[in-house]
């Protein structure tokens, strides 16, 4: 979304164009879909995309209507258009975030463990939401919490639903076996995540939401350190499987 997004968010002139967030998220979702179609069987990607879109719409509709599972909130009119009270942009976001988180985790682990990739991807989703909430709810007012505070159940729900969507991708998508994890097709989802992380962080820090932003970033740092240790150990075991000098 940046650098155009920065112009929109940091100027009085640009604030009237916050609705273009839906376009940016739609483009991210389209790019993600194209990448998935190159990495996996097209029909399985189409089916998985439909499942994620329908499931995310239902969960968000249920959440807005009942206050469960995220807490008591409502969407403003900024993220237009709405489908049954749920912005189309939210379905784009769930799809892109789940897919790019899993692809990034697979890229980091080089395919060594799908279960580990799923676990890491779900933490990515939680960390993104920690960065997203002040950015979206307090700064840009895409949605509004009833008590002007983010309930803890929101973060628990994001992690649980994120894990469910990651599992859906992992199980329904029929991945091609001949695509290397160093391929540019795996690097683009990493870039998409990084763009969003930088975008959220800059806006949050500029608006004094420093503590929660640092807390969210720490999740990524911990994961990267964990993966580095795991990869170094794997490399050492490969060179010296018997543990000898």
C-alpha positions in Angstrom: 0.0 0.0 0.0 2.9 2.4 0.4 4.3 4.8 -0.8 0.9 5.9 -2.1 -0.7 4.8 1.2 1.6 7.1 3.2 0.5 10.1 1.2 -3.1 9.1 1.7 -2.7 8.6 5.5 -0.4 11.5 6.4 -2.1 14.4 4.5 -5.4 16.0 5.0 -5.9 15.9 1.2 -5.2 12.1 1.1 -7.5 11.1 4.0 -10.6 11.4 1.7 -9.1 8.5 -0.3 -8.9 6.0 2.4 -11.6 4.0 0.6 -8.9 3.0 -1.9 -7.6 0.6 0.7 -10.1 -1.9 -0.8 -8.4 -1.5 -4.2 -4.9 -2.0 -2.7 -6.0 -5.1 -0.7 -7.8 -6.4 -3.8 -4.5 -6.1 -5.8 -2.6 -7.9 -3.1 -5.2 -10.7 -3.1 -5.0 -10.9 -6.9 -1.2 -11.2 -6.9 -1.4 -13.8 -4.2 -3.9 -15.8 -6.1 -1.7 -15.7 -9.3 1.3 -16.9 -7.2 -0.7 -19.7 -5.7 -1.9 -20.8 -9.2 1.7 -21.1 -10.2 2.7 -23.1 -7.2 -0.2 -25.4 -7.1 -3.0 -27.1 -9.0 -5.4 -24.3 -10.2 -8.6 -26.0 -9.3 -7.4 -26.6 -5.8 -6.4 -23.0 -5.5 -9.9 -21.8 -6.7 -11.7 -24.1 -4.3 -9.5 -23.0 -1.4 -9.9 -19.3 -2.3 -13.7 -19.8 -2.3 -13.6 -21.6 1.0 -11.5 -18.8 2.7 -13.7 -16.1 1.3 -16.9 -17.7 2.4 -15.6 -18.7 5.8 -14.1 -15.2 6.5 -17.3 -13.5 5.5 -19.4 -15.8 7.8 -17.0 -15.3 10.7 -16.9 -11.6 10.3 -20.7 -11.3 9.8 -21.2 -13.4 12.9 -18.6 -11.3 14.8 -20.3 -8.0 13.9 -23.8 -9.3 14.6 -23.1 -11.1 17.9 -19.8 -9.8 19.3 -18.3 -13.3 19.1 -15.5 -14.3 18.6 -13.6 -11.0 18.3 -15.5 -8.8 20.7 -18.0 -5.9 20.3 -17.1 -3.9 17.2 -18.6 -2.4 14.1 -17.3 -1.4 10.7 -17.4 2.2 9.6 -18.3 3.1 6.0 -14.7 3.6 4.9 -13.9 0.1 3.6 -16.6 0.1 0.9 -18.3 -1.9 -0.6 -19.9 -4.0 2.1 -21.5 -7.4 1.6 -24.1 -8.1 4.3 -22.3 -5.6 6.6 -18.8 -7.0 6.0 -16.4 -5.0 3.8 -15.1 -6.9 0.8 -11.7 -5.7 1.8 -11.8 -7.9 4.9 -12.2 -11.0 2.8 -9.3 -9.9 0.6 -7.2 -9.3 3.7 -7.9 -12.7 5.3 -7.1 -14.5 2.1 -3.9 -12.6 1.4 -2.7 -12.8 5.0 -3.3 -16.5 5.4 -1.7 -17.5 2.1 1.3 -15.1 2.3 1.9 -16.2 5.9 2.0 -19.8 5.0 4.2 -19.2 1.9 6.6 -17.1 3.9 6.9 -19.8 6.5 7.5 -22.4 3.9 10.1 -20.1 2.3 11.9 -19.6 5.7 11.9 -23.4 6.5 12.7 -24.4 2.9 10.0 -27.0 3.1 11.6 -29.0 5.9 8.4 -29.2 8.0 4.8 -28.4 7.0 3.6 -28.6 10.6 6.3 -26.1 11.7 5.3 -23.9 8.7 1.7 -23.9 9.8 2.7 -23.1 13.4 4.9 -20.2 12.3 2.3 -18.9 9.8 -0.3 -18.7 12.6 2.0 -16.6 14.7 2.6 -14.3 11.7 -1.1 -13.8 11.5 -1.3 -13.0 15.2 1.6 -10.6 15.0 0.1 -8.8 11.9 -3.1 -8.3 13.9 -1.2 -6.7 16.8 0.2 -4.2 14.3 -3.1 -3.9 12.4 -5.4 -3.0 15.3 -4.1 0.5 16.2 -3.5 1.2 12.5 -7.0 0.2 11.4 -9.2 0.8 14.4 -7.7 3.9 16.1 -5.8 5.8 13.3 -7.9 5.1 10.2 -11.2 4.0 11.9 -11.9 1.2 9.5 -13.7 -0.5 12.4 -14.6 0.8 15.9 -14.5 -1.1 19.2 -17.4 -0.4 21.5 -15.3 0.5 24.5 -12.5 2.1 22.4 -10.2 -0.7 23.6 -9.1 -3.9 21.9 -10.3 -7.0 23.8 -7.9 -9.8 24.5 -10.4 -12.2 22.9 -9.8 -10.5 19.6 -6.1 -11.6 19.5 -7.0 -15.1 20.7 -9.6 -15.4 18.0 -7.2 -14.1 15.3 -4.7 -16.7 16.2 -7.3 -19.5 16.3 -9.0 -18.5 13.0 -5.6 -17.8 11.4 -4.5 -21.3 12.3 -7.8 -22.7 10.9 -7.2 -20.9 7.6 -3.6 -21.9 7.4 -4.6 -25.6 7.9 -7.2 -25.1 5.2 -4.6 -23.9 2.8 -2.2 -26.6 3.7 -4.8 -29.4 3.3 -6.8 -28.3 0.3 -4.1 -26.8 -1.9 -2.4 -29.4 -4.1 1.2 -28.1 -4.2 3.5 -28.7 -7.2 6.6 -30.7 -6.2 9.0 -29.1 -8.7 9.1 -25.5 -7.4 12.1 -24.6 -5.3 11.6 -22.7 -2.1 14.2 -20.1 -3.3 11.9 -19.3 -6.3 10.8 -15.7 -6.8 7.2 -17.1 -6.4 8.0 -17.6 -2.7 9.8 -14.3 -2.3 6.9 -12.2 -3.5 4.6 -13.2 -0.6 7.5 -12.3 1.8 7.6 -8.9 0.2 3.8 -8.5 0.5 4.1 -9.2 4.3 7.0 -6.9 4.7 5.2 -4.1 2.9 2.3 -4.4 5.3 4.5 -4.7 8.3 6.4 -1.5 7.4 3.2 0.3 6.5 1.5 -0.5 9.8 4.6 0.2 11.8 5.3 3.6 10.3 1.7 4.8 10.8 1.5 3.3 14.3 4.8 4.9 15.5 3.9 8.2 13.9 0.7 8.2 15.9 2.4 7.2 19.2 1.3 3.6 19.3 4.8 2.5 19.9 4.5 -0.1 22.7 1.9 -2.3 21.0 3.8 -2.0 17.7 7.1 -3.1 19.3 5.3 -6.0 20.9 4.0 -7.1 17.5 7.4 -6.8 15.9 8.9 -8.9 18.7 6.9 -11.9 17.5 8.6 -11.7 14.1 12.0 -11.3 15.6 11.5 -14.4 17.8 10.3 -16.4 14.9 13.3 -15.4 12.7 15.7 -16.2 15.5 14.0 -19.6 16.0 14.2 -20.4 12.3 17.9 -19.3 12.2 18.7 -21.7 15.1 16.7 -24.5 13.5 18.4 -24.1 10.1 21.9 -23.8 11.6 21.3 -27.0 13.6 19.9 -28.8 10.5 23.0 -27.7 8.5 25.3 -28.9 11.3 23.6 -32.3 11.5 23.8 -32.6 7.7 27.6 -32.0 7.7 28.3 -34.1 10.8 25.4 -36.5 11.3 27.3 -38.5 13.9 28.1 -35.5 16.0 31.8 -36.0 15.7 34.5 -33.3 15.1 
